[in-house]
């Protein structure tokens, strides 16, 4: 459970605070009959005794532990020292000295949030959502119940709306998207605006789970409510455009772009890159270049993503020389190419049949330490096989497999086997075919035809006939 690891995760070696009262002053304390006196005593022990002695002293004062309401009252006295409040919580939890409920969890969460201890607050929130015990004794806590309890304890803890952003983030971490939506709706009904980063995360996850149209509806629900008269930021628009772009709904990307401009929200470099990617995918490189020049005119600083987008667009239509111009400009700007940059050029050179240049770029990519993607490997192997260079293709596959554990898709392996057969490299083709079988790829009719043609070309009619009979027997 996350809570057990909190102490080691969250705290470095604690700094010792000076002792304002001598330890002997506490040694004669007995458990007061007055609850408020008891709480004052515990707070005094926590704040003034050294860490090594305070816990033993508290154990002797309260051998039967604390009620959740008592913990909350003590923690509130420590709200300006959130680290100490968390240590007290961990100590009671670890030693089973408090049967914490949502109210005591919420008190601690408020204290951590107001102290801007975000990471610690998120851990406690996730634990509260997963396993906290409700007042009615149920073992599973609902996120909405956590929200209600946070609302009830909000004022007495002197909290801030930031705590609800943390709750939404914790729900999203636990993939409780529907609960996150409900919490946002309840905040909006109370005229509380979630942070932009929270809205971005929610819209992104709603888009991934339910599709970009649902993400767009969520955007309209949040910002169409005029909650706090807050206008959406460029990050919100970028989140929406990326969601529609990834789903291939290009017209919606352009529509959101126009909405962003209509609200006088200035696009940033990433915004331009998304719209450029749309034009590149549509093969409209004139429009993509126009955007590039608009960025230059507006002094928008180009980044690696922008360069990769325009380079990929020109490589995609076979204008590799134009892509090389942007690559040179990229270097002069002090930016290094990424794995994506290399992959664009590998595929671009293969597209125009320049496999020598593709091979040089690929080898440079490996020297730089980048791992090629499957599609890049497949395109390079196909390009080499089309040039009757199957042995080189096989060597590339061997190196990639040894270095990265890389495995090609079935189609590319078949293409490589057929390429070797066409070149008359039957021994190598057989070795590769055995490897395919060991990986679960059974030969199909294209593979049999390639071997039969290869053996016939070499005059080995007996082997070719044997393979024909084998095809008939297994029904390929």
C-alpha positions, 0 to 999 in steps of 0.5 A: 500500500502506498501509505506504507512507503510514504516515510521513506519516499517523502522525507529526507533525514529530518532537521532537528528543531531546537527544544524550547522546553526541557524533556523533563517537563514532559516526563511527568505528564499523564493523559489529561482527562480534558480532551482539549488539554490532551490535544494541547499536550500532544501538540506540545510533545510533537512540536518541542521534543526531539524526534527520537523521543517524541514517539515513545512519549506519545505512545506512553501518553496514548497507549490506546491511540487516537480517534480520527476526530482527535487526530484531525484536531491535533493535525490542525494545530500543525497545519503550518508544519505540514511535514510534521503533520504527515509524520504524525499521520504515518506514525499513527497509521503504522502503529495502528493507533488511529483508525483513520476515516475520510475526515482525518484523511481530508484534514491531512490532505488539506494541510499538505495542499496548503503547504504546496506539498503536491507529491505527498498530497497526491500519494495520500489522496490516491490512498484515500480513494483506494482504501480509506474506510468510510464512516459507515464502515464500507471498505471502498471509498468513492472519489465523490465521497472524498470530494464531499469530505474535502468540501466539509473540512475545507474552511476549518483547514484554511485550504485553497481550491488547489486541493480539488485540482489535486483530487482530480489529478489523483482520480486521473492517475487512477483512471477514474475519468468519469469521477473526475468529470463529475468533480469538475462539474461540481466545482463549476456549479460552485463557480470554482475554476480548475487550473488550466493544467488540470483541464488539459489533463482531463480533456486529454484523458477523456479524448483518449478514452471516449474519443476527441469529440467527447474531449471537445464536449468537455472543453465546451462544458468547462469553458462555455460555462464562463466559470470565473470568466476564464478564457481557455489557454493555448495549451487547452487548444493544443490538447484539443488539436492533438486529439483530433489530429491523432484521430485523423479529423483534420478539418476539426483541427483547422476549426479549433485553430480558427477558434483560437485565433478568434479568441485572440489567443496567440498560437505557440510553436507547438500549435503551429507544428500541429497545423503544419502536420495536418498540411504535411499529411495532406501533402499541402507543403505550400500551406505548411511553408506559409505557416513556417514563414508566418512563424518566422515573421512573428518571431516564434522560436522554432524547436525540434518538433517544428523542424521534424514536422516540416522535414517529415513533410518534404521527405514524405513527398520525396523532396529530400533536398528541400528537407536537407535545407531545413536540416541545415538550418536546424543545425545552424540554429543550435538544435540537434536532430532527434531519432524522428529526424533520422527516421524521416530521412531514412524513409525519404531516401528510400522513397526516392530509391537512394538506399545508399544515403538511407543506409548512411543515415541509418548507421549514423543514427545507430552511432548516435544511440537512437533506436529505430522504429519498426516502420523505419526498419521495414522501409529500409529493408524493403528498399535494400531488397528492391535493389537486390541487396538482401544480404545487407538487409539481413545484416542490418536486421541482425545488428538491430536485433542484437542491439535492441532486441528488435523483431520485424513484422511478418510482412517484412521478414517475408519480403526479406526471404523473398529478396534473398531467394531472388538473389539466389542466396538460398542458404541465407533464405533458409536460415531466415525461414527457420528463424521465422518458424521458431518465432511462430511464423509459418510459411505461406504460399508467397514464401513457397513460391519464392523458394521454388522460383529460386531453386528453379533458377539454380536448376535444382528441379528436385528441391523445387518439386519437393517443395511443390509436393509439400505445399499440396500436402499441407494445403498452402 
